[in-house]
Amino acid sequence: MSENNPYVQNKIRVLIISDRLMDRAIELSNYLCSAGIHIVGLVKNKDQALEMVDQVIDFLIIAGYLENQQGYEIINEYRKRHKTFTAVHWAMLDSLISSYCNEYKIPLMFERTRPISDFVVYLQEHRPSCVALTDEELSAVSDENEQSCKHQYTLLERLKKYFWSNQF
């Protein structure tokens, strides 16, 4: 299965947190792993998640709602540390989950009663398509674009002169 999966060479990396539905979280972890997604860790609380802070992740998956609301604080902790990731709530979607997503700025939600294979596709579709650049890299790209624009402008001016001079 993994040979035909285009995401294997550039695997999606996830950290899963759950303090209530550990059996379902383990099932999710096993399936995602079999689908070629790299499981960075499966943790029960904020402290365990903080131990993983140096790991690169694409998604922080909250499996079910967290009984201990302090677990949701990991989202803000990771953001304070400038980690680039997307939080996704994998749960039975209801008003409680919507309120948590709103409060903790969790942009993605997925109904966990749907097939897990659909969740794999969902992650693939929502995977960040680009890497964030540092200020230095951004400056270098900006300088390159500026030079490119100057060359394009010069080329256009020359083409205009050529076509205008060769008219009747």
N, C-alpha and C positions, 0 to 999 in steps of 0.2 A: 504494500500500500504506500509506503513512504517514498519509493522510487518514483512513482508517478505524481507525487505531490510537489507542486512548484515551490512551496514554501519551505521545503526541507533544507535547501541550501541556505536560506536566510530565515531561519526558524523564528516563529513568534515566541516570545518569552513571557511567561505569566507567573505571577505570585498569587496564590489563592489564600484567602483568610476566611475562617469560619469558626465560631465558638459554639454553635448550636447544632449544625447539620454535618458533623464530621464524616459520617458514613457517606452522605451524598457528595460531599466535597472530595472524598477519596475516589468515589466512582467517577466524578467529573475529571479529576486529575488523571486517573488511569486512561480514560477515554481520550482526553486531549493529548496525552503522551503517545498513545497508539496512532493518533492522527498526525503525528509529526510536530506537535507543539511542545516546546521545551518548558518543563515545569521547574521554575527556579526554586520554589518552595511551597509548602502547605503549612500554614501557621494557624494558631488558635487565638492569638491576641496581638495587641500593639507592640508589646516588648519583643516577642518573637519576630514580628515583621521588621522592627528596627534593627535586629541583628542581620537582616538581609539588605539593609539600605545601600550597600555598596554594589549589589547585583544590578545588572541592567535588566529592566523589564519593559515590555510594551504595554501590558495590562496588569492592573491590580484587580483581581476578581473577588468580589464580596459574595460568598455563597450563602444565600439565605440572609435574613436580617440578623444583625449582630445583637445578641442579648445584652452584652456589655457595650454600651454606647461608646466607651473610651476607645474601642477598636476602630471606630470610624475616624478617630483623630489621626490615624496613620496616614490618611490621605493628605491632611494639612502638613503633617511632619515631612512627608516626602516632598511636597511642593515647596516647603521652606528650604529644603536642601537642594532645590533646583533639579529634582529628578524629573525626567521626561517620561511620562506614562499616561495611560488613560484608565480611569476607574470605570468598572462596569459592575452593576448589581445583577447577579444571576439569582433570581428569586421568584416566588409566586407574586406577581405584580398586583399590588393593591394600593390603597391610599397611604398606608404606613410606609411602604417602600418609596412611593413618590415623594413623601415628605422628607425621608432620609436623603434621597437623591437631591432634592432641592436644598436642604440644609447643608449638606456636605459637598455640594457641587459635583455630583457624580453624573457625568454626561450620558452614560449608556445604561440601559436596562434591558434585560432579556428574561422572558418567561421560562422558568426552569422546568415547567411541565412539558415543554416542547422537546422534540428529540435533540439529544446532545449533538448529533451530527449537524443540525441547523445552527447550533451555537458555534461550532467550528467555522462554518461559513460566515457567520456574523462577525466573528473575530477577524477573519481574513478580510472581510469587506471594510472593517473599521480600523484596520491596522494603519498606524501613521505611515504615510507614503514618503516622508522625507525625514532627514536627520536635522535636528536643530544645529545651527552654526554658532560658533563662538563669535564674540564681537570682532576679533582679529580676522577670522575667516570671512565674516560678513563684509568687513571693510575691504578685504582683498577682492572679493567678488564684485563689490560696488565699483572699485577702481577699474577692474577688467571690463565691466559693463560700460563704464564711462568712455574708456578707450574705444570699445567696439562701436559705441554710438557715434563718436567722432569720425571713425573710418566709414561708417555707413553714410553719414552726412556728406563727407567728401566724395564718396562714390556716387551718390545721388546727384550732387552738383555737377560732376563731370559728365554723367549720363545726360542730364538736362542740356548742358552746353553742346554735347555731341548731337543730340537729336534736333535742337533748335538750329544749329549751324548747318545741318544737312537737309533742312526743309527747303523746298523750292528754291 
